[in-house]
Amino acid sequence: METIDKVRSILSERLDASPEEIHEGTSVQDDLGADSLDIVDIIMDIEEQFDMEVPEEDIPGLKTVEDIVKYIDKK
């Protein structure tokens, strides 16, 4: 499973969104309606799924699905 598919799965589960409506340009907050608590949960899911740690200062830069996928792939 590719990184984007895993991210899409996390977002669709957390935000009750259809995986088909989640693409690289999708904004987690603007398009999917995530609030700050959702963001914390999503980051925790990403850390668990990809066995990584996301420092708090990196979180503001993770606005779109593409941002998240690129961030994960760099780590």
C-alpha positions as semicolon CSV with decimal commas, in nm:
position;residue;x (nm);y (nm);z (nm)
1;M;0,000;0,000;0,000
2;E;0,137;0,339;-0,098
3;T;0,182;0,625;0,146
4;I;-0,107;0,823;-0,004
5;D;-0,341;0,526;0,033
6;K;-0,250;0,488;0,401
7;V;-0,295;0,863;0,460
8;R;-0,627;0,855;0,273
9;S;-0,742;0,567;0,494
10;I;-0,646;0,750;0,815
11;L;-0,823;1,068;0,706
12;S;-1,138;0,894;0,587
13;E;-1,168;0,702;0,915
14;R;-1,099;1,002;1,140
15;L;-1,308;1,253;0,950
16;D;-1,590;1,035;0,814
17;A;-1,494;1,131;0,460
18;S;-1,516;0,916;0,151
19;P;-1,170;0,802;0,033
20;E;-1,270;0,905;-0,320
21;E;-1,299;1,270;-0,215
22;I;-0,949;1,272;-0,065
23;H;-0,674;1,355;-0,315
24;E;-0,332;1,520;-0,303
25;G;-0,468;1,874;-0,314
26;T;-0,724;1,816;-0,040
27;S;-0,685;2,050;0,259
28;V;-0,730;1,861;0,583
29;Q;-0,893;2,157;0,756
30;D;-1,062;2,351;0,475
31;D;-1,191;2,061;0,265
32;L;-1,235;1,788;0,525
33;G;-1,333;2,010;0,820
34;A;-1,071;1,887;1,066
35;D;-1,045;2,087;1,387
36;S;-0,743;2,106;1,618
37;L;-0,842;1,791;1,809
38;D;-0,884;1,602;1,481
39;I;-0,536;1,714;1,376
40;V;-0,386;1,577;1,698
41;D;-0,561;1,243;1,645
42;I;-0,452;1,229;1,280
43;I;-0,089;1,301;1,373
44;M;-0,100;1,026;1,636
45;D;-0,243;0,784;1,377
46;I;0,031;0,880;1,129
47;E;0,300;0,832;1,394
48;E;0,164;0,486;1,476
49;Q;0,102;0,376;1,117
50;F;0,443;0,488;0,989
51;D;0,643;0,426;1,310
52;M;0,772;0,782;1,325
53;E;0,755;1,089;1,542
54;V;0,619;1,420;1,415
55;P;0,763;1,712;1,614
56;E;0,506;1,972;1,718
57;E;0,682;2,244;1,517
58;D;0,633;2,044;1,193
59;I;0,255;2,011;1,228
60;P;0,157;2,359;1,093
61;G;0,325;2,270;0,760
62;L;0,104;1,966;0,709
63;K;-0,199;2,134;0,554
64;T;-0,281;1,918;0,253
65;V;-0,270;1,548;0,180
66;E;0,029;1,613;-0,047
67;D;0,213;1,793;0,237
68;I;0,158;1,493;0,465
69;V;0,264;1,235;0,205
70;K;0,581;1,427;0,114
71;Y;0,666;1,471;0,483
72;I;0,625;1,099;0,553
73;D;0,824;0,997;0,244
74;K;1,114;1,226;0,349
75;K;1,135;1,059;0,689
